[in-house]
Amino acid sequence: MGNDGVEETEGSGEHGDGERPRVCVVACGGTIASEPGDDGAAPAKTGSDLVEAVPGVEAYATVSAREVCAQPGFDVRWRDVFATAAAAREAVEEGADGVVVTHGTDTLTDTAYALDVLTDLPAPVVVTGAQRRLDEPSSDVPANLTLAVRAAADDRFADGVHVAFDDELHAGRDAVKGHSNALSTMTSPATAPVATFTRAASDLVREPRRHVAIDPLCGPEGPIDPSDPVAAADRVPEVPVIHSGTGATAAGIERALAADVGGIVIEGTGLGNATAAIGDAVADAVGEVPVVVAGRPAGPTEPVYGTPGGAVTLADHGIVFADDLPAAKARVGLALGLAAGVDRTELDGVFGRP
């Protein structure tokens, strides 16, 4: 499959029957679809508008488009995520060979991870966006949309959900937004890109595959039905992220429990450690709700240190480690797992790798 690092030239873009691959663009708003206005920029372009604005994508596939929402990345709702999952499935069922999701970058990697948890489709699903609008100098809309269509038209990427940005393809589980406005914002700090692209070729860095360990949570094979996105969203409980750092107290956990949340994510430090005050509060909290601990910076979480807030102690209390997921994605995984009725003893499958 080329995952030995040898550059592979892409195919002709045709199937055995001589037809080009069919790629469906599922549009969700974001900077890639935004236009300037007196009150600030906002999503305004449809998926069809984007395809028409970047005609070069037709060199790689026959491209169609459908709308899910027109949300800025910072205001994506659970119903938008479920509607996106449903639209991707419908596109594949209707004959699409690949799906491109256009999305705002602020939560693009959250949605990519959610789609990987929710779905397991027999076609590439590639999420992309832009840091600069089409009307701005050096816009990255044409390059990123073209890259996403190229990847979605290539059946080597049919396993799992990927993020296409700045000539790189990342696993949806691993990608994070690393800079607020740099064009090279998407990275995989705990691993590496799945592939890199040039004008004419792609180089597989590692094997494309679905990068989550749990069975799909929505669709015919899963416990969540995304065909009614509003009803599906109503099943998702509130899951706050409690930050641990210098001098952090238990107040955040106490407020969360008083608010009757469905679960809690602790953004710990290092390998998944927290302050003593948070560690003591977790001991009580796990009896009421699931508690997941993520670390910072990038890297795995594992029990190494003792003391009241060390990861060894937290593990003894019964928390679930988020593996190498950042807190934002751990929140997505816990919320979706709870919505799907995943048993507490099996929640680690949401966060772990296959």
MIGU-957549 format. One record per residue (C-alpha): x, y, z. Coordinates in steps of 0.25 Angstrom, whole numbers, plus 5000, padded with zeros to 4 digits. Example, Ala and Ser with C-alpha at 12.3 -4.5 7.8 and 13.67 -1.06 7.14 Angstrom:
BEGIN
    x    y    z
 5049 4982 5031
 5055 4996 5029
***
This chain:
BEGIN
    x    y    z
 5000 5000 5000
 5012 5009 5000
 5013 5011 5015
 5028 5008 5014
 5030 5023 5010
 5031 5020 4995
 5025 5031 4987
 5013 5026 4979
 5008 5033 4967
 4993 5035 4967
 4984 5027 4957
 4977 5032 4945
 4965 5036 4954
 4956 5026 4946
 4949 5013 4951
 4950 5000 4943
 4938 5004 4935
 4945 5017 4930
 4937 5026 4939
 4943 5036 4948
 4941 5034 4963
 4929 5041 4969
 4931 5050 4981
 4920 5057 4989
 4924 5070 4996
 4916 5071 5009
 4916 5086 5013
 4916 5090 5028
 4920 5105 5027
 4933 5110 5033
 4943 5120 5028
 4944 5112 5015
 4930 5116 5012
 4930 5130 5018
 4929 5144 5012
 4932 5157 5018
 4921 5166 5024
 4919 5179 5032
 4917 5170 5045
 4929 5161 5042
 4931 5149 5033
 4920 5138 5033
 4918 5125 5025
 4910 5129 5012
 4915 5120 5001
 4908 5106 4998
 4915 5094 4995
 4912 5096 4980
 4918 5110 4981
 4931 5104 4986
 4931 5093 4975
 4928 5104 4964
 4939 5113 4970
 4950 5102 4969
 4947 5096 4956
 4960 5088 4956
 4954 5078 4966
 4947 5072 4953
 4961 5067 4949
 4960 5056 4960
 4945 5053 4961
 4931 5056 4957
 4927 5065 4969
 4913 5067 4974
 4909 5075 4987
 4899 5075 4998
 4897 5084 5010
 4896 5080 5024
 4898 5094 5031
 4904 5108 5030
 4911 5108 5044
 4924 5115 5048
 4934 5105 5053
 4933 5111 5067
 4918 5108 5068
 4916 5094 5062
 4904 5087 5069
 4902 5072 5072
 4891 5072 5062
 4900 5077 5052
 4910 5066 5055
 4899 5055 5054
 4894 5061 5041
 4908 5061 5035
 4909 5046 5039
 4895 5043 5032
 4899 5051 5020
 4912 5044 5018
 4905 5031 5019
 4894 5035 5010
 4904 5040 4999
 4911 5026 4999
 4898 5018 4999
 4894 5027 4987
 4907 5023 4979
 4918 5033 4984
 4932 5027 4984
 4937 5037 4994
 4932 5048 5003
 4938 5062 5006
 4933 5070 5018
 4935 5085 5017
 4936 5090 5032
 4941 5102 5040
 4955 5099 5046
 4952 5103 5060
 4945 5089 5063
 4948 5082 5050
 4957 5072 5057
 4946 5070 5067
 4936 5066 5056
 4946 5058 5049
 4948 5049 5061
 4933 5049 5064
 4931 5044 5050
 4941 5033 5052
 4934 5029 5065
 4921 5029 5059
 4923 5023 5045
 4931 5012 5038
 4928 5014 5023
 4933 5007 5011
 4938 5019 5005
 4948 5031 5008
 4942 5042 5017
 4951 5054 5017
 4949 5066 5025
 4955 5080 5021
 4954 5095 5023
 4962 5107 5021
 4969 5118 5029
 4967 5129 5018
 4954 5132 5011
 4953 5131 4996
 4953 5146 4995
 4966 5148 5004
 4980 5148 4998
 4987 5135 4997
 4974 5127 5000
 4976 5113 5004
 4962 5109 4999
 4965 5104 4985
 4977 5096 4990
 4970 5089 5002
 4958 5086 4994
 4965 5080 4983
 4974 5072 4992
 4961 5067 4999
 4955 5063 4986
 4968 5056 4982
 4968 5048 4995
 4953 5045 4995
 4955 5039 4980
 4966 5030 4984
 4961 5017 4990
 4974 5015 4997
 4968 5024 5008
 4955 5017 5009
 4958 5012 5024
 4954 5023 5034
 4952 5038 5034
 4963 5047 5030
 4967 5062 5030
 4972 5068 5018
 4980 5081 5020
 4992 5088 5014
 4997 5076 5005
 4996 5066 5017
 4985 5056 5020
 4984 5053 5035
 4976 5042 5042
 4963 5048 5048
 4966 5043 5062
 4980 5049 5062
 4979 5062 5056
 4978 5075 5064
 4978 5090 5060
 4991 5095 5065
 4991 5110 5061
 4980 5120 5060
 4982 5125 5046
 4995 5118 5040
 4992 5111 5027
 4999 5099 5033
 4991 5098 5045
 4987 5083 5044
 4997 5074 5051
 4997 5060 5057
 5006 5063 5069
 5005 5049 5075
 5007 5041 5062
 5010 5046 5048
 5002 5049 5035
 4996 5038 5028
 5000 5043 5014
 5007 5055 5008
 5003 5061 4994
 5010 5068 4983
 5004 5073 4970
 5005 5059 4963
 5007 5049 4974
 5004 5044 4988
 5014 5038 4998
 5007 5028 5009
 5014 5031 5022
 5006 5020 5029
 4995 5011 5027
 4981 5018 5025
 4971 5011 5035
 4960 5014 5044
 4967 5019 5056
 4957 5016 5067
 4955 5003 5075
 4940 5004 5077
 4929 4999 5067
 4922 5010 5060
 4912 5017 5069
 4902 5021 5058
 4895 5016 5046
 4889 5002 5043
 4900 4996 5051
 4900 5005 5063
 4891 5009 5075
 4889 5024 5070
 4880 5027 5058
 4885 5040 5052
 4874 5041 5042
 4867 5050 5052
 4879 5059 5056
 4871 5067 5066
 4866 5054 5074
 4880 5048 5073
 4886 5061 5079
 4876 5061 5090
 4882 5048 5095
 4896 5055 5097
 4899 5059 5111
 4906 5071 5116
 4921 5067 5118
 4930 5078 5124
 4945 5079 5123
 4951 5082 5136
 4965 5088 5135
 4976 5084 5145
 4988 5093 5146
 4996 5102 5157
 4987 5104 5169
 4974 5097 5162
 4964 5094 5172
 4952 5084 5173
 4942 5095 5170
 4940 5092 5155
 4936 5077 5159
 4927 5081 5170
 4919 5091 5160
 4919 5080 5150
 4913 5070 5159
 4903 5080 5165
 4899 5082 5150
 4895 5068 5148
 4905 5066 5136
 4906 5052 5129
 4921 5051 5131
 4934 5059 5134
 4947 5060 5126
 4959 5065 5134
 4970 5072 5126
 4982 5067 5134
 4996 5070 5132
 5007 5062 5127
 5003 5047 5127
 4990 5050 5132
 4992 5056 5146
 4984 5066 5154
 4985 5074 5167
 4983 5068 5180
 4970 5075 5182
 4965 5070 5168
 4969 5056 5171
 4962 5056 5184
 4949 5061 5177
 4950 5050 5167
 4950 5040 5177
 4936 5044 5180
 4932 5048 5166
 4934 5034 5160
 4923 5029 5169
 4913 5038 5161
 4918 5040 5147
 4929 5034 5138
 4942 5042 5139
 4952 5042 5128
 4966 5048 5129
 4974 5054 5117
 4988 5059 5118
 4995 5071 5112
 5003 5073 5104
 5002 5063 5093
 5005 5049 5097
 5000 5037 5104
 4993 5036 5118
 4998 5026 5127
 4999 5023 5142
 5013 5026 5147
 5012 5036 5158
 5006 5034 5172
 5002 5045 5182
 4987 5049 5183
 4986 5055 5169
 4996 5046 5162
 4991 5037 5151
 4993 5024 5159
 4984 5029 5170
 4974 5034 5159
 4974 5020 5153
 4971 5014 5167
 4959 5023 5168
 4954 5017 5155
 4956 5028 5144
 4957 5025 5130
 4970 5029 5122
 4968 5036 5109
 4980 5030 5103
 4987 5041 5095
 4974 5049 5092
 4974 5063 5096
 4963 5068 5105
 4954 5074 5094
 4954 5060 5087
 4952 5053 5100
 4940 5061 5103
 4934 5057 5089
 4937 5043 5091
 4931 5042 5105
 4919 5050 5101
 4916 5041 5089
 4919 5028 5097
 4909 5032 5107
 4899 5036 5097
 4901 5022 5091
 4899 5015 5104
 4913 5010 5104
 4915 5003 5118
 4925 5009 5127
 4934 4997 5127
 4935 4998 5112
 4937 5013 5110
 4952 5012 5109
 4949 5006 5095
 4944 5020 5091
 4958 5026 5093
 4968 5014 5090
 4974 5010 5077
 4970 4997 5070
***
